[in-house]
Amino acid sequence: MPKKIPMRQCVGCREMKEKKSLIRVVKSPEGEVSLDFKGKLPGRGAYVCPDAACLKRARKSRALERAFETAVPAEVYVQLEEQMRDAGHE
């Protein structure tokens, strides 16, 4: 029997994709929002494609703010943009 592949929905394009191909943004139990590259940090997670267009759409629709029910600091978006640039997913 083939192994089940975990799927998650991108908050930008709303498409279901493989969990490992997405970038996880997490809100810790203390309320701090940060990036989670290992997928192991505790807290509420939201996923975004490593694609600048998806990030732009998520930012415009305030999808991360709605997912976490809190304001997302601008530096989180800057970190996401840098991560995409470093990975070559502009």
PATOR-387591 format. One line per 5 residues: their letters; for each residue x, y, z of N, C-alpha, C, CB. Coordinates in nm, 4 decimals, decimal comma, always signed. Glycine has a CB too. Example, Ala and Ser with C-alpha at 12.3 -4.5 7.8 and 13.67 -1.06 7.14 Angstrom:
BEGIN
AS> +1,3190/-0,5690/+0,7800/+1,2300/-0,4500/+0,7800/+1,3200/-0,3300/+0,7800/+1,1308/-0,4473/+0,9046  +1,2850/-0,2250/+0,7080/+1,3670/-0,1060/+0,7140/+1,2900/+0,0030/+0,7870/+1,4084/-0,0598/+0,5725
***
This chain:
BEGIN
MPKKI> +0,0844/-0,1180/+0,0000/+0,0000/+0,0000/+0,0000/+0,0890/+0,1245/+0,0000/-0,0961/-0,0003/+0,1224  +0,0630/+0,2197/-0,0922/+0,1475/+0,3388/-0,0990/+0,1314/+0,4267/+0,0259/+0,1141/+0,4199/-0,2248  +0,2424/+0,4924/+0,0616/+0,2411/+0,5782/+0,1795/+0,1582/+0,7037/+0,1517/+0,3854/+0,6163/+0,2210  +0,0795/+0,7440/+0,2506/-0,0059/+0,8613/+0,2361/+0,0789/+0,9881/+0,2401/-0,1137/+0,8646/+0,3469  +0,0563/+1,0782/+0,1450/+0,1309/+1,2039/+0,1392/+0,0471/+1,3124/+0,2060/+0,1659/+1,2429/-0,0087
PMRQC> +0,1009/+1,3777/+0,3115/+0,0236/+1,4828/+0,3779/+0,0044/+1,6033/+0,2856/+0,0933/+1,5264/+0,5081  -0,1180/+1,6513/+0,2784/-0,1519/+1,7647/+0,1931/-0,1972/+1,8816/+0,2798/-0,2622/+1,7263/+0,0909  -0,1648/+2,0040/+0,2352/-0,2078/+2,1243/+0,3042/-0,2528/+2,2257/+0,1998/-0,0939/+2,1822/+0,3936  -0,3374/+2,3214/+0,2439/-0,3899/+2,4217/+0,1524/-0,3096/+2,5504/+0,1648/-0,5391/+2,4481/+0,1800  -0,2655/+2,6041/+0,0522/-0,1948/+2,7320/+0,0493/-0,2950/+2,8435/+0,0779/-0,1236/+2,7544/-0,0885
VGCRE> -0,2586/+2,9365/+0,1673/-0,3509/+3,0456/+0,2001/-0,3590/+3,1481/+0,0876/-0,3079/+3,1142/+0,3295  -0,2635/+3,1440/-0,0076/-0,2647/+3,2386/-0,1194/-0,3529/+3,1930/-0,2335/-0,1250/+3,2603/-0,1703  -0,3173/+3,0773/-0,2926/-0,3909/+3,0287/-0,4102/-0,5042/+2,9326/-0,3740/-0,2954/+2,9599/-0,5056  -0,5102/+2,8903/-0,2464/-0,6141/+2,8006/-0,1949/-0,6083/+2,6611/-0,2578/-0,7510/+2,8613/-0,2192  -0,4940/+2,6239/-0,3156/-0,4788/+2,4908/-0,3745/-0,4188/+2,3942/-0,2731/-0,3907/+2,4969/-0,5007
MKEKK> -0,4607/+2,2686/-0,2803/-0,4041/+2,1641/-0,1959/-0,2739/+2,1171/-0,2594/-0,5041/+2,0451/-0,1772  -0,1667/+2,1186/-0,1804/-0,0360/+2,0766/-0,2289/+0,0317/+1,9926/-0,1229/+0,0514/+2,1982/-0,2662  +0,1416/+1,9265/-0,1619/+0,2163/+1,8461/-0,0661/+0,2722/+1,9352/+0,0436/+0,3298/+1,7688/-0,1361  +0,2590/+1,8901/+0,1666/+0,3029/+1,9675/+0,2830/+0,4495/+2,0092/+0,2719/+0,2818/+1,8867/+0,4106  +0,5349/+1,9168/+0,2272/+0,6782/+1,9469/+0,2244/+0,7160/+2,0486/+0,1162/+0,7563/+1,8195/+0,2030
SLIRV> +0,6279/+2,0750/+0,0209/+0,6585/+2,1731/-0,0831/+0,6150/+2,3145/-0,0435/+0,5910/+2,1331/-0,2137  +0,5475/+2,3284/+0,0704/+0,4978/+2,4582/+0,1159/+0,5841/+2,5132/+0,2294/+0,3516/+2,4463/+0,1615  +0,5737/+2,6443/+0,2512/+0,6424/+2,7102/+0,3626/+0,5416/+2,7258/+0,4755/+0,7026/+2,8498/+0,3199  +0,5792/+2,6825/+0,5959/+0,4883/+2,6912/+0,7113/+0,5156/+2,8188/+0,7895/+0,5038/+2,5674/+0,8035  +0,4091/+2,8917/+0,8170/+0,4134/+3,0076/+0,9056/+0,3380/+2,9633/+1,0297/+0,3499/+3,1395/+0,8390
VKSPE> +0,3942/+2,9896/+1,1472/+0,3338/+2,9390/+1,2709/+0,3123/+3,0514/+1,3715/+0,4219/+2,8296/+1,3326  +0,1996/+3,0430/+1,4409/+0,1721/+3,1330/+1,5539/+0,1901/+3,0487/+1,6795/+0,0255/+3,1978/+1,5462  +0,2895/+3,0849/+1,7585/+0,3203/+3,0084/+1,8793/+0,2120/+3,0271/+1,9841/+0,4562/+3,0498/+1,9361  +0,2089/+2,9397/+2,0847/+0,1103/+2,9566/+2,1927/+0,1233/+3,0920/+2,2631/+0,1255/+2,8443/+2,2952  +0,2426/+3,1537/+2,2559/+0,2633/+3,2861/+2,3162/+0,2130/+3,3981/+2,2255/+0,4116/+3,3074/+2,3473
GEVSL> +0,1736/+3,3643/+2,1030/+0,1196/+3,4641/+2,0105/+0,2217/+3,5197/+1,9135/+0,0601/+3,5763/+2,0873  +0,3426/+3,4642/+1,9110/+0,4472/+3,5128/+1,8217/+0,4362/+3,4431/+1,6865/+0,5872/+3,4900/+1,8834  +0,4408/+3,5212/+1,5790/+0,4304/+3,4662/+1,4432/+0,5703/+3,4573/+1,3833/+0,3367/+3,5542/+1,3531  +0,6045/+3,3399/+1,3295/+0,7370/+3,3203/+1,2698/+0,7304/+3,2123/+1,1629/+0,8411/+3,2827/+1,3779  +0,8432/+3,1959/+1,0912/+0,8522/+3,0911/+0,9901/+0,9003/+2,9624/+1,0557/+0,9472/+3,1329/+0,8746
DFKGK> +0,8513/+2,8504/+1,0054/+0,8874/+2,7197/+1,0599/+0,9321/+2,6313/+0,9441/+0,7674/+2,6547/+1,1380  +1,0641/+2,6166/+0,9293/+1,1166/+2,5412/+0,8158/+1,1167/+2,3914/+0,8403/+1,2562/+2,5868/+0,7839  +1,1190/+2,3494/+0,9647/+1,1218/+2,2066/+0,9967/+0,9808/+2,1488/+1,0113/+1,2009/+2,1833/+1,1252  +0,8803/+2,2346/+1,0310/+0,7432/+2,1870/+1,0488/+0,7190/+2,1257/+1,1848/+0,7098/+2,0869/+0,9433  +0,8040/+2,1591/+1,2826/+0,7948/+2,0968/+1,4145/+0,7562/+2,1932/+1,5266/+0,9252/+2,0331/+1,4480
LPGRG> +0,7577/+2,3239/+1,4992/+0,7274/+2,4194/+1,6058/+0,5827/+2,4048/+1,6526/+0,7535/+2,5631/+1,5579  +0,5606/+2,4197/+1,7829/+0,4234/+2,4098/+1,8338/+0,3434/+2,5346/+1,7989/+0,4236/+2,3883/+1,9860  +0,2150/+2,5164/+1,7807/+0,1271/+2,6298/+1,7539/+0,0453/+2,6090/+1,6286/+0,2075/+2,7570/+1,7417  -0,0294/+2,7128/+1,5941/-0,1186/+2,7111/+1,4780/-0,0382/+2,7373/+1,3519/-0,2318/+2,8159/+1,4931  -0,0501/+2,6501/+1,2544/+0,0253/+2,6660/+1,1303/-0,0619/+2,7051/+1,0133/+0,0979/+2,5393/+1,0979
AYVCP> -0,0029/+2,7822/+0,9234/-0,0659/+2,8157/+0,7958/+0,0421/+2,7982/+0,6904/-0,1265/+2,9632/+0,7951  +0,0019/+2,7605/+0,5720/+0,0990/+2,7263/+0,4682/+0,0836/+2,8176/+0,3479/+0,0833/+2,5802/+0,4258  +0,1981/+2,8494/+0,2850/+0,1975/+2,9316/+0,1643/+0,2955/+2,8701/+0,0640/+0,2356/+3,0807/+0,1966  +0,2585/+2,8745/-0,0636/+0,3453/+2,8227/-0,1693/+0,4734/+2,9063/-0,1742/+0,2724/+2,8244/-0,3077  +0,5846/+2,8450/-0,2138/+0,7081/+2,9232/-0,2294/+0,7041/+3,0001/-0,3613/+0,8336/+2,8306/-0,2241
DAACL> +0,6014/+3,0820/-0,3780/+0,5766/+3,1554/-0,5014/+0,5387/+3,2984/-0,4656/+0,4649/+3,0873/-0,5863  +0,6067/+3,3958/-0,5255/+0,5835/+3,5366/-0,4934/+0,4383/+3,5782/-0,5205/+0,6789/+3,6251/-0,5740  +0,3770/+3,5235/-0,6248/+0,2382/+3,5590/-0,6583/+0,1430/+3,5116/-0,5479/+0,1972/+3,4970/-0,7950  +0,1663/+3,3915/-0,4947/+0,0821/+3,3391/-0,3859/+0,0990/+3,4242/-0,2605/+0,1175/+3,1910/-0,3553  +0,2232/+3,4614/-0,2309/+0,2483/+3,5436/-0,1128/+0,1808/+3,6792/-0,1269/+0,3992/+3,5615/-0,0903
KRARK> +0,1875/+3,7377/-0,2459/+0,1242/+3,8670/-0,2711/-0,0274/+3,8569/-0,2520/+0,1574/+3,9166/-0,4137  -0,0857/+3,7495/-0,3049/-0,2297/+3,7275/-0,2922/-0,2687/+3,7070/-0,1455/-0,2731/+3,6058/-0,3765  -0,1880/+3,6292/-0,0714/-0,2159/+3,6050/+0,0711/-0,2061/+3,7346/+0,1505/-0,1182/+3,5002/+0,1286  -0,1085/+3,8172/+0,1161/-0,0911/+3,9445/+0,1873/-0,2070/+4,0396/+0,1581/+0,0428/+4,0105/+0,1480  -0,2471/+4,0461/+0,0307/-0,3562/+4,1359/-0,0088/-0,4886/+4,0955/+0,0567/-0,3716/+4,1367/-0,1617
SRALE> -0,5149/+3,9653/+0,0630/-0,6411/+3,9175/+0,1205/-0,6338/+3,9022/+0,2728/-0,6796/+3,7843/+0,0575  -0,5153/+3,9317/+0,3296/-0,4929/+3,9207/+0,4734/-0,5230/+3,7790/+0,5242/-0,5794/+4,0229/+0,5482  -0,4873/+3,6796/+0,4422/-0,5170/+3,5397/+0,4734/-0,4444/+3,4921/+0,5998/-0,4787/+3,4510/+0,3553  -0,3182/+3,5326/+0,6166/-0,2448/+3,4900/+0,7368/-0,3050/+3,5535/+0,8621/-0,0950/+3,5271/+0,7251  -0,3445/+3,6798/+0,8512/-0,4080/+3,7467/+0,9655/-0,5361/+3,6747/+1,0059/-0,4387/+3,8940/+0,9319
RAFET> -0,6146/+3,6324/+0,9062/-0,7389/+3,5609/+0,9355/-0,7112/+3,4225/+0,9931/-0,8241/+3,5487/+0,8094  -0,6095/+3,3553/+0,9410/-0,5763/+3,2213/+0,9893/-0,5323/+3,2245/+1,1356/-0,4660/+3,1593/+0,9027  -0,4579/+3,3283/+1,1723/-0,4047/+3,3368/+1,3087/-0,4889/+3,4245/+1,4009/-0,2640/+3,3897/+1,3049  -0,5883/+3,4930/+1,3444/-0,6736/+3,5852/+1,4214/-0,5895/+3,6865/+1,4981/-0,7634/+3,5069/+1,5194  -0,4827/+3,7361/+1,4330/-0,3952/+3,8368/+1,4918/-0,3196/+3,9073/+1,3794/-0,2963/+3,7726/+1,5945
AVPAE> -0,2577/+4,0211/+1,4104/-0,1780/+4,0932/+1,3114/-0,0480/+4,0170/+1,2856/-0,1481/+4,2384/+1,3591  -0,0082/+4,0113/+1,1596/+0,1171/+3,9453/+1,1233/+0,2208/+4,0554/+1,1003/+0,1001/+3,8535/+0,9947  +0,3333/+4,0523/+1,1748/+0,4357/+4,1559/+1,1590/+0,4914/+4,1613/+1,0169/+0,5490/+4,1322/+1,2572  +0,5261/+4,2809/+0,9726/+0,5802/+4,2987/+0,8368/+0,7069/+4,2170/+0,8162/+0,6091/+4,4467/+0,8097  +0,7868/+4,1971/+0,9234/+0,9117/+4,1226/+0,9059/+0,8875/+3,9761/+0,8680/+0,9943/+4,1294/+1,0336
VYVQL> +0,7711/+3,9214/+0,9031/+0,7386/+3,7842/+0,8622/+0,7246/+3,7787/+0,7099/+0,6073/+3,7347/+0,9315  +0,6573/+3,8790/+0,6524/+0,6435/+3,8841/+0,5068/+0,7798/+3,9047/+0,4408/+0,5465/+3,9968/+0,4656  +0,8646/+3,9883/+0,5022/+0,9995/+4,0119/+0,4493/+1,0794/+3,8814/+0,4513/+1,0729/+4,1221/+0,5315  +1,0707/+3,8059/+0,5623/+1,1401/+3,6768/+0,5714/+1,0900/+3,5806/+0,4645/+1,1210/+3,6150/+0,7110  +0,9588/+3,5789/+0,4425/+0,9022/+3,4910/+0,3387/+0,9565/+3,5289/+0,2008/+0,7470/+3,4990/+0,3390
EEQMR> +0,9595/+3,6601/+0,1717/+1,0114/+3,7062/+0,0424/+1,1585/+3,6683/+0,0267/+0,9940/+3,8589/+0,0284  +1,2379/+3,6858/+0,1338/+1,3796/+3,6504/+0,1289/+1,3975/+3,5004/+0,1070/+1,4502/+3,6939/+0,2581  +1,3174/+3,4211/+0,1764/+1,3254/+3,2753/+0,1623/+1,2968/+3,2339/+0,0188/+1,2270/+3,2058/+0,2581  +1,1975/+3,2960/-0,0430/+1,1624/+3,2631/-0,1819/+1,2728/+3,3071/-0,2761/+1,0292/+3,3292/-0,2221  +1,3298/+3,4253/-0,2506/+1,4383/+3,4767/-0,3338/+1,5601/+3,3834/-0,3232/+1,4761/+3,6220/-0,2915
DAGHE> +1,5951/+3,3430/-0,2011/+1,7098/+3,2533/-0,1791/+1,6887/+3,1184/-0,2460/+1,7342/+3,2333/-0,0291  +1,5661/+3,0715/-0,2451/+1,5352/+2,9399/-0,3042/+1,5136/+2,9496/-0,4553/+1,4101/+2,8795/-0,2376  +1,5100/+3,0721/-0,5069/+1,4914/+3,0906/-0,6509/+1,3486/+3,0754/-0,6972/+1,5758/+2,9946/-0,7247  +1,2516/+3,1074/-0,6101/+1,1085/+3,0938/-0,6441/+1,0420/+3,2288/-0,6623/+1,0351/+3,0152/-0,5357  +1,1132/+3,3253/-0,7183/+1,0552/+3,4607/-0,7287/+0,9379/+3,4648/-0,8229/+1,1597/+3,5600/-0,7748
***
